[in-house]
Amino acid sequence: MKKSLIQLIFVIAILVIAIKFVPPVNDWARGNLPESLLTLIGEKPKNIFERGNDAISDGMKKTKTAIEDLVEKVKN
């Protein structure tokens, strides 16, 4: 019982550290975890502008890939 409790605390500590200091994990957590949980670890959820920026960025990346594929097909 005591060993499993220590392991659980260790895993939670690693997760909190990853959310705080690893940028991709932080971005994912701020976009997907509930505000109450983020508040416990000292983070804020993404606001509407950050979410919109992410959506636009993803759309631009997909469009770029599609255009590159199309250019490659035309070349061959």
TATA-V826712 format. One record per helix or strand of 2 or more residues. SS is the DSSP state (~ for helix, > for strand). FROM is the first residue (numbers start at 1). LEN is the number of residues. Records with the same first field share a line. If there is no record, write none. Layout:
# TATA-V826712
SS = FROM-LEN + FROM-LEN
This chain:
# TATA-V826712
~ = 2-20 + 23-10 + 35-6 + 48-28
